[in-house]
Structure formats: structure tokens, C-alpha cells
Amino acid sequence: MDVRDGVATPLQDQLAEEIPLAIHVNGEPLAVMMATPVDLEDFAHGFALTELGIAIGGLASVGMQTLLEGIQLDLHTREPLPRRPPDDDARWLPGRSGCGICGHRRLEDVIKQPEAVGQGTDIDVDALEAALSAIDAWQPLNAATGAIHAAAWADRDGRLRLVREDVGRHNALDKLIGAMAREGMDPAEGFALITSRASYEMVAKAAASGIPLLAAMSAPTALAVDLARGCGLTLVGFTRVGRHVIYSHPQRLLGQPLGQP
């Protein structure tokens, strides 16, 4: 029912899909999260890279089963993974959700300083704004539902090359990273644009994949800025046409005075 100015009219709305996604690695349960059931093979490769450190080519196979409760992804690695403690019968990351921290048992598992990213290429402000202006047309799921995050990859001229969508911002970025790896795209040759805020996990995932510049439409967190500064990643927040805020390593973004807030 659509109510406007006190008048109610029937409404047929399109809603975003959000289903349980179980991830098994080499036959063992790893994580369960909520996700939008599209581009799941891209997600599998991106998740394996950003969460397990498995580079493209490190997965021997990705299987998918549709179950009554949701979807199960079966990842099989070419090399064995480190074993978990023998008395640990639970999932490695139980109940991982959009908060990006659920499921970790120890503080040292939560916050890890990413390795330094490469220099990458210089990006002009015009390229950043070109990607921003184009991204809406690349988000069919969000256009239909209004409830979906997107992560986009643009080349140095601001031309969008890939966009992935999901109800979870972390999932959208994992899908993008996985798609980039499968397409053989060099993360040093462009930048990523996300429609969400830049939390620390988003910085960590971008850095793990070698992305040198991450631009977010919303705000970053203080921890995200600290991690970005520490690993050499350029972090941009409040990205708008005509305005943006650079929080770390501004030298990669051309066309404005250098300096850090």
C-alpha cells in the first residue's frame, strides 16, 4: 500500500532478494551470510582472495547447490588451507553478516593491517566524476528495489568496466574483485567506486586485491582511514560531482590541492 498525503493506493513493489549463503571450503563449513543470489561465482573468487588470501587460480573448483534453506557454495582449493584447532567444531566464521566482524573469535582476527598497495596510476578528478555520473545506469537491481549496494571498477579515464550489486556492501565488493580477477583486469590501472560508506573491511578488501584508490559515496570510518594511510591506499569519501574529501594519500588524485584532513 502506497500512502501519500493521507491517500492510500494499492502498490506492487519489487523487493531485493536476500538469502542465506553457506560457504564450504574443501568440504568444511566456513561461513554463512546473507547475500543477493547473483554473480555468486564472482563472489566466491573475491571472497577467497579477500578473506582467505587465495589468489585467482588458487581455487580448483567452485560448486553451487540450491537447498531448501538457501544456497551452498562449495570451494575447493588447489593447496590445503591451515587447519583450525582440533577442539573447534564450529564454523570458522559463524554467522558472518553485514557488520563485517561477526564470527571472529579473537581480536587479532578482526583488525589486520593490509599489506602495502602498489603505486597504481594517477586519476584525474574528471575521471572520478565521470564514473560517479555513470554508475546509476549500471545498477538495475537497485533501480528496481532501492535496497542494493554497488561496487564499480573504472579505468583511469573514468569509464566503468564492471559493476556488481548486492544487499551487502562487502559482498558487492567481493563480487567486483572476483569478477576483475576472472577477467584478468589489472587493479593498478584504475579505481573502485562504492555506493556505500567506507568501513575498515572495505579498505582491507580493496588493499588485499591491489586496488590503489577507493572512492565511496558516503563517509569512511576512523579505522578505515587509519588502515588506508598505513597501507598506502588513497581513500576518498563523500564523492559527489563537484565535491569529494580525500582522507589518505592524495597524490594519486590529480586536479585539486594536495593535503590531508
N, C-alpha and C positions, 0 to 999 in steps of 0.2 A: 504494500500500500504506500503510495507516494502522497505525502501531506505537504501542501504548500498554501501558505496564508489561510490555514484552517480548513482547506478543502482537500478531501481525501479522494484519490483516484486509484483504480487497480494498476498494478505495475508488474511486468515480467522483467526481472533483473537477471543479469549474468554474474555469477559468483566465481571467485578464484578457487581452483582446486587446491586442497591441502590434505595430503595423505601421509600415513606413516611410511617411512622408507628405512628398511633394515639393511645394514651393510655388513656382509660377512667377508672376511679375508682368509683365504686358504682354509675354508671350512669352519672357521670360528667366528662367532658374533663379535662385531666391533662397535657398532653404534646404531642407534635408532633416532631418526629425526623427522620432522615434518617438512615436506617439500612439494613442489608442483611437479607432477609427473610428465615432464617434457625434457628432452635433451639429457636423459639420465646417463648415457654413456659418456658424454662430455663431463658430466658431474663426477662420474666415477674416476676418470683420469685426473681431473682437477683436485678432487678430494685426496686421492692417493698422493699427489705431489705436495699439496699444502699441509696435509695432516700427517702423512707417513713418510714424506721425503722420498717417494718413489717417482723417479723421473719418467717421462714418456718413454715407452719401450720397456719399462720395468714390470708392466702388467702383462702376463701371458694371455689372459683372457678376462672378459667381463661378461658374466651371465646375468639374466634377469628373469625373475619368477613373479607372476602375478598371483598373490594369495588373497584369501578372504579378508585378511586384516589390512593389506596394503601391498607393497612391492618389496621384494628382496633382491638386492644387488649382490652377486657373488663375484668377488675379485680374487684372482689367483695371480700371485707374484712369481717372477722368474727366480728370485732368490728368497730364501727363508727370511722371515722377519724375526727380530729379537723376541724371545719367549717372555711372557708375562710371569709373575710369581706363581709357583705351583699351588699356593693356597687361595689363589684369586679365581673364583668360579664365576664371577660376574663379567659382564661385557667390559671391554677396555674403556669405552666411553659411553656408559649407560645414559639413556635419556637425553642425549645432546640435543639442544634446542636452539632457538634463535638468539638466546643470550650469549652463545659462543663460549660459555665457561662451564655449563652444566656437564657433569660426568667426569670431570677431572678430580682425582683423589688428593693430589698434593699440590701445594702452592707452586713448587718449582715446575710442575707440568703446565701451569696456566700461562705464565709470562716468560717467554724466552726471547732474548734479543736476536732478531733476524741477522743473518749474515749480510755483509755489505752488498748493495746492488751495484751494477756497473754504471759507467758514466751515461750511457744512452745517448740520445740525440737531443739537440736543442729544440724546443717547441715554442712557436710564436703564439702570443695571446690570441691572434686572429684564428689560429687553428683550434685552440681550446673553445672559442666561442662558436666556431663552425660546427664542431661536434655537438656542443650543447644545443644548438638550434635544430640539429637534425635528429636528435635521439627520440623525440616523441613519435616520429613516423616509424620507428623501428620497434615499437612496443605494442604489438597487437593485443596481448593479454591484458596489459594494464589499461589500454584504451577501452576494452570491453568490460573490465571489472573495477578499475580504480584501486586495486589492492595488491599490486605486484611491483617488486623492485626490479631494476635492470642494472646490468654491468656491461659496459661497451668498450670495445677496443678501436682506437682511431690511429691512423698513420700520422706522420709528422706534419702533414698538411691539414689535418682535422677531418679527413674522410673516414667515416665509420666503415669498418671492415667486418666486425662481428658484434652482435648484441645477444645476450642471454637473459631470460627472465625467470623469476621465482618469487614465491611468497617470502622466502628468507633471503636477506641481503647476502649472507655468507654463501648460501647455495648458488645465488646468481653469479657471484664472483668465481666460485669453484667451477661452475659450468663454463664461464668465459675462459678461464685459464686452461681447462681441459680442451676446449674447442681450439684455442690458439695452438696448444701443443700438438694436437692431432692434425691441424692444418699446416704445421711447420712454420708458424709465424714467429718472427724474432721479437721478443719483448723489448729489446733495446731500440727498436725502430718506431716507437710511437708512445702512446699513453693510454691509461684506463680512466674511464669516466663512470661514476656510480651515482645512482639517483638517491641513495640513502645517506645517512651520516657515516663518518669515517671512524669506526671504533678500532681498538687496537688490533682485533683479529683481522680486519680488512687490510690494515697496513702489513701485518705479518704474512698474510696470504699473498699480497702483491709482491712483497720482497722475496718470498720463497720462490716465486715464479720468475723473478728477474725483472719485474716491471719497475722502471726508474721514476715514473711520475704517476701519481694517483690523484684525481680530481673528484671531489664529492660535492653534490648539490647542497648538502646540509653541513652541519658542523662536525669537526673532529672532537675526539675526547683528548684530555690532557695526556693520557698514556699513549694514545696513538701518535701524538706529536713527539713525545719523548722517543718512541721506537723509531719513528721516521727520521728524526735527527741522528739517532745512533747508527742507523744502517745506511744513511746516505740517500734516502728516498725523498723526492720532492712531493710534499703533501699540500694540496690546495683544497680549501673549504669555501662554502657559501658561493659556489660557482654560479655566476649569472652573466648574462650578456651585459657588458659594461662594468662588471664588478666581480672581484674574487679576492680571497685572502690567502696569502702564501705563508705557511707555517714552518717550512723547513726547506733548506737547500734551494733558494730561489734562482740560482744561476742557470738552471735548465729552462726557465720560462722567460722568453725574451719579450721586450716591449713594455716594461714597466721598471721603475726604480728598484734596485736591489735592496734587501734588508729583511730582517725577521721581526715578527711582532714580539 
